[in-house]
Amino acid sequence: MKKKTNTQITVIKSSAKAKKELQIIGKSLKGKELFSQKVESAKKILSSVKSLPV
């Protein structure tokens, strides 16, 4: 069940087993590049930009 709080943080109630599984998944993803194609595309686009509007 989801509960919205005033600070726009979503709290999701879950079992201890689900929390443990999410921790394992989080640790396995930490430090990995998940969107390498998007990052390369952004680098290519930004390399051609001479100055950014402020």
mmCIF file of the N, C-alpha and C atoms, coordinates in Angstrom:
data_MODEL
# 
_entry.id   MODEL 
# 
loop_
_atom_site.group_PDB 
_atom_site.id 
_atom_site.type_symbol 
_atom_site.label_atom_id 
_atom_site.label_alt_id 
_atom_site.label_comp_id 
_atom_site.label_asym_id 
_atom_site.label_entity_id 
_atom_site.label_seq_id 
_atom_site.pdbx_PDB_ins_code 
_atom_site.Cartn_x 
_atom_site.Cartn_y 
_atom_site.Cartn_z 
_atom_site.occupancy 
_atom_site.B_iso_or_equiv 
_atom_site.pdbx_formal_charge 
_atom_site.auth_seq_id 
_atom_site.auth_comp_id 
_atom_site.auth_asym_id 
_atom_site.auth_atom_id 
_atom_site.pdbx_PDB_model_num 
ATOM 1   N N  . MET A 1 1  ? 0.835  -1.169  0.000   1.00 0.00 ? 1  MET A N  1 
ATOM 2   C CA . MET A 1 1  ? 0.000  0.000   0.000   1.00 0.00 ? 1  MET A CA 1 
ATOM 3   C C  . MET A 1 1  ? 0.886  1.241   0.000   1.00 0.00 ? 1  MET A C  1 
ATOM 4   N N  . LYS A 1 2  ? 0.590  2.182   -0.867  1.00 0.00 ? 2  LYS A N  1 
ATOM 5   C CA . LYS A 1 2  ? 1.371  3.408   -0.932  1.00 0.00 ? 2  LYS A CA 1 
ATOM 6   C C  . LYS A 1 2  ? 0.716  4.497   -0.112  1.00 0.00 ? 2  LYS A C  1 
ATOM 7   N N  . LYS A 1 3  ? 1.531  5.339   0.475   1.00 0.00 ? 3  LYS A N  1 
ATOM 8   C CA . LYS A 1 3  ? 1.028  6.462   1.247   1.00 0.00 ? 3  LYS A CA 1 
ATOM 9   C C  . LYS A 1 3  ? 1.823  7.692   0.855   1.00 0.00 ? 3  LYS A C  1 
ATOM 10  N N  . LYS A 1 4  ? 1.137  8.738   0.419   1.00 0.00 ? 4  LYS A N  1 
ATOM 11  C CA . LYS A 1 4  ? 1.812  9.989   0.067   1.00 0.00 ? 4  LYS A CA 1 
ATOM 12  C C  . LYS A 1 4  ? 1.998  10.824  1.324   1.00 0.00 ? 4  LYS A C  1 
ATOM 13  N N  . THR A 1 5  ? 3.156  11.415  1.455   1.00 0.00 ? 5  THR A N  1 
ATOM 14  C CA . THR A 1 5  ? 3.412  12.311  2.569   1.00 0.00 ? 5  THR A CA 1 
ATOM 15  C C  . THR A 1 5  ? 3.497  13.730  2.039   1.00 0.00 ? 5  THR A C  1 
ATOM 16  N N  . ASN A 1 6  ? 3.531  14.682  2.923   1.00 0.00 ? 6  ASN A N  1 
ATOM 17  C CA . ASN A 1 6  ? 3.565  16.093  2.522   1.00 0.00 ? 6  ASN A CA 1 
ATOM 18  C C  . ASN A 1 6  ? 4.853  16.484  1.825   1.00 0.00 ? 6  ASN A C  1 
ATOM 19  N N  . THR A 1 7  ? 5.918  15.734  2.000   1.00 0.00 ? 7  THR A N  1 
ATOM 20  C CA . THR A 1 7  ? 7.208  16.077  1.414   1.00 0.00 ? 7  THR A CA 1 
ATOM 21  C C  . THR A 1 7  ? 7.437  15.380  0.076   1.00 0.00 ? 7  THR A C  1 
ATOM 22  N N  . GLN A 1 8  ? 6.380  14.854  -0.524  1.00 0.00 ? 8  GLN A N  1 
ATOM 23  C CA . GLN A 1 8  ? 6.417  14.179  -1.805  1.00 0.00 ? 8  GLN A CA 1 
ATOM 24  C C  . GLN A 1 8  ? 7.307  12.942  -1.806  1.00 0.00 ? 8  GLN A C  1 
ATOM 25  N N  . ILE A 1 9  ? 7.410  12.291  -0.681  1.00 0.00 ? 9  ILE A N  1 
ATOM 26  C CA . ILE A 1 9  ? 8.121  11.029  -0.571  1.00 0.00 ? 9  ILE A CA 1 
ATOM 27  C C  . ILE A 1 9  ? 7.066  9.938   -0.513  1.00 0.00 ? 9  ILE A C  1 
ATOM 28  N N  . THR A 1 10 ? 7.229  8.918   -1.336  1.00 0.00 ? 10 THR A N  1 
ATOM 29  C CA . THR A 1 10 ? 6.278  7.822   -1.332  1.00 0.00 ? 10 THR A CA 1 
ATOM 30  C C  . THR A 1 10 ? 6.788  6.728   -0.413  1.00 0.00 ? 10 THR A C  1 
ATOM 31  N N  . VAL A 1 11 ? 5.966  6.343   0.539   1.00 0.00 ? 11 VAL A N  1 
ATOM 32  C CA . VAL A 1 11 ? 6.308  5.287   1.477   1.00 0.00 ? 11 VAL A CA 1 
ATOM 33  C C  . VAL A 1 11 ? 5.561  4.034   1.048   1.00 0.00 ? 11 VAL A C  1 
ATOM 34  N N  . ILE A 1 12 ? 6.301  2.947   0.865   1.00 0.00 ? 12 ILE A N  1 
ATOM 35  C CA . ILE A 1 12 ? 5.697  1.690   0.456   1.00 0.00 ? 12 ILE A CA 1 
ATOM 36  C C  . ILE A 1 12 ? 5.943  0.661   1.555   1.00 0.00 ? 12 ILE A C  1 
ATOM 37  N N  . LYS A 1 13 ? 4.860  0.109   2.082   1.00 0.00 ? 13 LYS A N  1 
ATOM 38  C CA . LYS A 1 13 ? 5.002  -0.927  3.096   1.00 0.00 ? 13 LYS A CA 1 
ATOM 39  C C  . LYS A 1 13 ? 5.376  -2.226  2.399   1.00 0.00 ? 13 LYS A C  1 
ATOM 40  N N  . SER A 1 14 ? 6.356  -2.940  2.943   1.00 0.00 ? 14 SER A N  1 
ATOM 41  C CA . SER A 1 14 ? 6.754  -4.218  2.358   1.00 0.00 ? 14 SER A CA 1 
ATOM 42  C C  . SER A 1 14 ? 7.275  -5.138  3.449   1.00 0.00 ? 14 SER A C  1 
ATOM 43  N N  . SER A 1 15 ? 7.368  -6.388  3.109   1.00 0.00 ? 15 SER A N  1 
ATOM 44  C CA . SER A 1 15 ? 7.828  -7.386  4.071   1.00 0.00 ? 15 SER A CA 1 
ATOM 45  C C  . SER A 1 15 ? 9.337  -7.283  4.258   1.00 0.00 ? 15 SER A C  1 
ATOM 46  N N  . ALA A 1 16 ? 9.823  -7.917  5.296   1.00 0.00 ? 16 ALA A N  1 
ATOM 47  C CA . ALA A 1 16 ? 11.267 -7.937  5.558   1.00 0.00 ? 16 ALA A CA 1 
ATOM 48  C C  . ALA A 1 16 ? 12.003 -8.646  4.432   1.00 0.00 ? 16 ALA A C  1 
ATOM 49  N N  . LYS A 1 17 ? 11.399 -9.691  3.869   1.00 0.00 ? 17 LYS A N  1 
ATOM 50  C CA . LYS A 1 17 ? 12.020 -10.443 2.771   1.00 0.00 ? 17 LYS A CA 1 
ATOM 51  C C  . LYS A 1 17 ? 12.149 -9.552  1.540   1.00 0.00 ? 17 LYS A C  1 
ATOM 52  N N  . ALA A 1 18 ? 11.100 -8.775  1.233   1.00 0.00 ? 18 ALA A N  1 
ATOM 53  C CA . ALA A 1 18 ? 11.140 -7.886  0.080   1.00 0.00 ? 18 ALA A CA 1 
ATOM 54  C C  . ALA A 1 18 ? 12.191 -6.792  0.275   1.00 0.00 ? 18 ALA A C  1 
ATOM 55  N N  . LYS A 1 19 ? 12.290 -6.267  1.482   1.00 0.00 ? 19 LYS A N  1 
ATOM 56  C CA . LYS A 1 19 ? 13.301 -5.246  1.774   1.00 0.00 ? 19 LYS A CA 1 
ATOM 57  C C  . LYS A 1 19 ? 14.709 -5.797  1.570   1.00 0.00 ? 19 LYS A C  1 
ATOM 58  N N  . LYS A 1 20 ? 14.941 -7.029  2.025   1.00 0.00 ? 20 LYS A N  1 
ATOM 59  C CA . LYS A 1 20 ? 16.249 -7.662  1.893   1.00 0.00 ? 20 LYS A CA 1 
ATOM 60  C C  . LYS A 1 20 ? 16.591 -7.860  0.416   1.00 0.00 ? 20 LYS A C  1 
ATOM 61  N N  . GLU A 1 21 ? 15.599 -8.310  -0.375  1.00 0.00 ? 21 GLU A N  1 
ATOM 62  C CA . GLU A 1 21 ? 15.815 -8.519  -1.805  1.00 0.00 ? 21 GLU A CA 1 
ATOM 63  C C  . GLU A 1 21 ? 16.133 -7.204  -2.510  1.00 0.00 ? 21 GLU A C  1 
ATOM 64  N N  . LEU A 1 22 ? 15.431 -6.129  -2.138  1.00 0.00 ? 22 LEU A N  1 
ATOM 65  C CA . LEU A 1 22 ? 15.701 -4.815  -2.732  1.00 0.00 ? 22 LEU A CA 1 
ATOM 66  C C  . LEU A 1 22 ? 17.101 -4.317  -2.365  1.00 0.00 ? 22 LEU A C  1 
ATOM 67  N N  . GLN A 1 23 ? 17.549 -4.596  -1.147  1.00 0.00 ? 23 GLN A N  1 
ATOM 68  C CA . GLN A 1 23 ? 18.900 -4.211  -0.745  1.00 0.00 ? 23 GLN A CA 1 
ATOM 69  C C  . GLN A 1 23 ? 19.937 -4.940  -1.588  1.00 0.00 ? 23 GLN A C  1 
ATOM 70  N N  . ILE A 1 24 ? 19.718 -6.223  -1.839  1.00 0.00 ? 24 ILE A N  1 
ATOM 71  C CA . ILE A 1 24 ? 20.651 -7.017  -2.650  1.00 0.00 ? 24 ILE A CA 1 
ATOM 72  C C  . ILE A 1 24 ? 20.694 -6.473  -4.072  1.00 0.00 ? 24 ILE A C  1 
ATOM 73  N N  . ILE A 1 25 ? 19.521 -6.189  -4.633  1.00 0.00 ? 25 ILE A N  1 
ATOM 74  C CA . ILE A 1 25 ? 19.463 -5.631  -5.992  1.00 0.00 ? 25 ILE A CA 1 
ATOM 75  C C  . ILE A 1 25 ? 20.157 -4.278  -6.043  1.00 0.00 ? 25 ILE A C  1 
ATOM 76  N N  . GLY A 1 26 ? 19.904 -3.433  -5.056  1.00 0.00 ? 26 GLY A N  1 
ATOM 77  C CA . GLY A 1 26 ? 20.541 -2.114  -5.006  1.00 0.00 ? 26 GLY A CA 1 
ATOM 78  C C  . GLY A 1 26 ? 22.057 -2.213  -4.953  1.00 0.00 ? 26 GLY A C  1 
ATOM 79  N N  . LYS A 1 27 ? 22.571 -3.130  -4.156  1.00 0.00 ? 27 LYS A N  1 
ATOM 80  C CA . LYS A 1 27 ? 24.021 -3.304  -4.058  1.00 0.00 ? 27 LYS A CA 1 
ATOM 81  C C  . LYS A 1 27 ? 24.608 -3.789  -5.375  1.00 0.00 ? 27 LYS A C  1 
ATOM 82  N N  . SER A 1 28 ? 23.868 -4.652  -6.088  1.00 0.00 ? 28 SER A N  1 
ATOM 83  C CA . SER A 1 28 ? 24.391 -5.177  -7.359  1.00 0.00 ? 28 SER A CA 1 
ATOM 84  C C  . SER A 1 28 ? 24.395 -4.102  -8.443  1.00 0.00 ? 28 SER A C  1 
ATOM 85  N N  . LEU A 1 29 ? 23.518 -3.113  -8.343  1.00 0.00 ? 29 LEU A N  1 
ATOM 86  C CA . LEU A 1 29 ? 23.453 -2.051  -9.352  1.00 0.00 ? 29 LEU A CA 1 
ATOM 87  C C  . LEU A 1 29 ? 24.367 -0.861  -9.032  1.00 0.00 ? 29 LEU A C  1 
ATOM 88  N N  . LYS A 1 30 ? 24.799 -0.753  -7.795  1.00 0.00 ? 30 LYS A N  1 
ATOM 89  C CA . LYS A 1 30 ? 25.603 0.391   -7.373  1.00 0.00 ? 30 LYS A CA 1 
ATOM 90  C C  . LYS A 1 30 ? 26.896 0.489   -8.187  1.00 0.00 ? 30 LYS A C  1 
ATOM 91  N N  . GLY A 1 31 ? 27.113 1.650   -8.779  1.00 0.00 ? 31 GLY A N  1 
ATOM 92  C CA . GLY A 1 31 ? 28.341 1.897   -9.526  1.00 0.00 ? 31 GLY A CA 1 
ATOM 93  C C  . GLY A 1 31 ? 28.288 1.463   -10.976 1.00 0.00 ? 31 GLY A C  1 
ATOM 94  N N  . LYS A 1 32 ? 27.191 0.852   -11.411 1.00 0.00 ? 32 LYS A N  1 
ATOM 95  C CA . LYS A 1 32 ? 27.093 0.402   -12.799 1.00 0.00 ? 32 LYS A CA 1 
ATOM 96  C C  . LYS A 1 32 ? 26.461 1.488   -13.657 1.00 0.00 ? 32 LYS A C  1 
ATOM 97  N N  . GLU A 1 33 ? 26.872 1.542   -14.888 1.00 0.00 ? 33 GLU A N  1 
ATOM 98  C CA . GLU A 1 33 ? 26.298 2.484   -15.848 1.00 0.00 ? 33 GLU A CA 1 
ATOM 99  C C  . GLU A 1 33 ? 25.047 1.833   -16.429 1.00 0.00 ? 33 GLU A C  1 
ATOM 100 N N  . LEU A 1 34 ? 23.881 2.362   -16.092 1.00 0.00 ? 34 LEU A N  1 
ATOM 101 C CA . LEU A 1 34 ? 22.632 1.743   -16.508 1.00 0.00 ? 34 LEU A CA 1 
ATOM 102 C C  . LEU A 1 34 ? 22.131 2.258   -17.854 1.00 0.00 ? 34 LEU A C  1 
ATOM 103 N N  . PHE A 1 35 ? 22.522 3.442   -18.232 1.00 0.00 ? 35 PHE A N  1 
ATOM 104 C CA . PHE A 1 35 ? 22.015 4.060   -19.454 1.00 0.00 ? 35 PHE A CA 1 
ATOM 105 C C  . PHE A 1 35 ? 23.168 4.503   -20.337 1.00 0.00 ? 35 PHE A C  1 
ATOM 106 N N  . SER A 1 36 ? 24.032 3.590   -20.710 1.00 0.00 ? 36 SER A N  1 
ATOM 107 C CA . SER A 1 36 ? 25.249 3.935   -21.432 1.00 0.00 ? 36 SER A CA 1 
ATOM 108 C C  . SER A 1 36 ? 24.953 4.568   -22.788 1.00 0.00 ? 36 SER A C  1 
ATOM 109 N N  . GLN A 1 37 ? 23.949 4.108   -23.507 1.00 0.00 ? 37 GLN A N  1 
ATOM 110 C CA . GLN A 1 37 ? 23.625 4.698   -24.812 1.00 0.00 ? 37 GLN A CA 1 
ATOM 111 C C  . GLN A 1 37 ? 23.148 6.133   -24.652 1.00 0.00 ? 37 GLN A C  1 
ATOM 112 N N  . LYS A 1 38 ? 22.330 6.397   -23.643 1.00 0.00 ? 38 LYS A N  1 
ATOM 113 C CA . LYS A 1 38 ? 21.830 7.756   -23.399 1.00 0.00 ? 38 LYS A CA 1 
ATOM 114 C C  . LYS A 1 38 ? 22.978 8.682   -22.994 1.00 0.00 ? 38 LYS A C  1 
ATOM 115 N N  . VAL A 1 39 ? 23.890 8.186   -22.174 1.00 0.00 ? 39 VAL A N  1 
ATOM 116 C CA . VAL A 1 39 ? 25.029 8.984   -21.727 1.00 0.00 ? 39 VAL A CA 1 
ATOM 117 C C  . VAL A 1 39 ? 25.924 9.333   -22.915 1.00 0.00 ? 39 VAL A C  1 
ATOM 118 N N  . GLU A 1 40 ? 26.194 8.355   -23.760 1.00 0.00 ? 40 GLU A N  1 
ATOM 119 C CA . GLU A 1 40 ? 27.032 8.608   -24.939 1.00 0.00 ? 40 GLU A CA 1 
ATOM 120 C C  . GLU A 1 40 ? 26.367 9.610   -25.872 1.00 0.00 ? 40 GLU A C  1 
ATOM 121 N N  . SER A 1 41 ? 25.061 9.501   -26.050 1.00 0.00 ? 41 SER A N  1 
ATOM 122 C CA . SER A 1 41 ? 24.322 10.440  -26.893 1.00 0.00 ? 41 SER A CA 1 
ATOM 123 C C  . SER A 1 41 ? 24.398 11.851  -26.317 1.00 0.00 ? 41 SER A C  1 
ATOM 124 N N  . ALA A 1 42 ? 24.229 11.971  -25.016 1.00 0.00 ? 42 ALA A N  1 
ATOM 125 C CA . ALA A 1 42 ? 24.299 13.279  -24.359 1.00 0.00 ? 42 ALA A CA 1 
ATOM 126 C C  . ALA A 1 42 ? 25.700 13.873  -24.479 1.00 0.00 ? 42 ALA A C  1 
ATOM 127 N N  . LYS A 1 43 ? 26.734 13.045  -24.319 1.00 0.00 ? 43 LYS A N  1 
ATOM 128 C CA . LYS A 1 43 ? 28.117 13.528  -24.452 1.00 0.00 ? 43 LYS A CA 1 
ATOM 129 C C  . LYS A 1 43 ? 28.364 14.049  -25.860 1.00 0.00 ? 43 LYS A C  1 
ATOM 130 N N  . LYS A 1 44 ? 27.869 13.337  -26.860 1.00 0.00 ? 44 LYS A N  1 
ATOM 131 C CA . LYS A 1 44 ? 28.050 13.736  -28.253 1.00 0.00 ? 44 LYS A CA 1 
ATOM 132 C C  . LYS A 1 44 ? 27.359 15.082  -28.519 1.00 0.00 ? 44 LYS A C  1 
ATOM 133 N N  . ILE A 1 45 ? 26.137 15.214  -28.017 1.00 0.00 ? 45 ILE A N  1 
ATOM 134 C CA . ILE A 1 45 ? 25.387 16.467  -28.205 1.00 0.00 ? 45 ILE A CA 1 
ATOM 135 C C  . ILE A 1 45 ? 26.084 17.613  -27.487 1.00 0.00 ? 45 ILE A C  1 
ATOM 136 N N  . LEU A 1 46 ? 26.493 17.395  -26.250 1.00 0.00 ? 46 LEU A N  1 
ATOM 137 C CA . LEU A 1 46 ? 27.109 18.465  -25.467 1.00 0.00 ? 46 LEU A CA 1 
ATOM 138 C C  . LEU A 1 46 ? 28.500 18.849  -25.973 1.00 0.00 ? 46 LEU A C  1 
ATOM 139 N N  . SER A 1 47 ? 29.183 17.912  -26.627 1.00 0.00 ? 47 SER A N  1 
ATOM 140 C CA . SER A 1 47 ? 30.508 18.236  -27.136 1.00 0.00 ? 47 SER A CA 1 
ATOM 141 C C  . SER A 1 47 ? 30.441 19.241  -28.280 1.00 0.00 ? 47 SER A C  1 
ATOM 142 N N  . SER A 1 48 ? 29.296 19.289  -28.969 1.00 0.00 ? 48 SER A N  1 
ATOM 143 C CA . SER A 1 48 ? 29.156 20.225  -30.086 1.00 0.00 ? 48 SER A CA 1 
ATOM 144 C C  . SER A 1 48 ? 28.611 21.592  -29.652 1.00 0.00 ? 48 SER A C  1 
ATOM 145 N N  . VAL A 1 49 ? 28.178 21.685  -28.400 1.00 0.00 ? 49 VAL A N  1 
ATOM 146 C CA . VAL A 1 49 ? 27.644 22.952  -27.883 1.00 0.00 ? 49 VAL A CA 1 
ATOM 147 C C  . VAL A 1 49 ? 28.808 23.835  -27.460 1.00 0.00 ? 49 VAL A C  1 
ATOM 148 N N  . LYS A 1 50 ? 28.834 25.062  -27.991 1.00 0.00 ? 50 LYS A N  1 
ATOM 149 C CA . LYS A 1 50 ? 29.938 25.977  -27.658 1.00 0.00 ? 50 LYS A CA 1 
ATOM 150 C C  . LYS A 1 50 ? 29.696 26.704  -26.354 1.00 0.00 ? 50 LYS A C  1 
ATOM 151 N N  . SER A 1 51 ? 28.447 27.087  -26.091 1.00 0.00 ? 51 SER A N  1 
ATOM 152 C CA . SER A 1 51 ? 28.125 27.718  -24.821 1.00 0.00 ? 51 SER A CA 1 
ATOM 153 C C  . SER A 1 51 ? 26.658 27.454  -24.500 1.00 0.00 ? 51 SER A C  1 
ATOM 154 N N  . LEU A 1 52 ? 26.377 27.363  -23.232 1.00 0.00 ? 52 LEU A N  1 
ATOM 155 C CA . LEU A 1 52 ? 25.013 27.130  -22.778 1.00 0.00 ? 52 LEU A CA 1 
ATOM 156 C C  . LEU A 1 52 ? 24.368 28.447  -22.371 1.00 0.00 ? 52 LEU A C  1 
ATOM 157 N N  . PRO A 1 53 ? 23.124 28.677  -22.756 1.00 0.00 ? 53 PRO A N  1 
ATOM 158 C CA . PRO A 1 53 ? 22.450 29.919  -22.340 1.00 0.00 ? 53 PRO A CA 1 
ATOM 159 C C  . PRO A 1 53 ? 22.270 29.930  -20.832 1.00 0.00 ? 53 PRO A C  1 
ATOM 160 N N  . VAL A 1 54 ? 22.423 31.098  -20.255 1.00 0.00 ? 54 VAL A N  1 
ATOM 161 C CA . VAL A 1 54 ? 22.296 31.212  -18.795 1.00 0.00 ? 54 VAL A CA 1 
ATOM 162 C C  . VAL A 1 54 ? 21.012 31.932  -18.464 1.00 0.00 ? 54 VAL A C  1 
# 
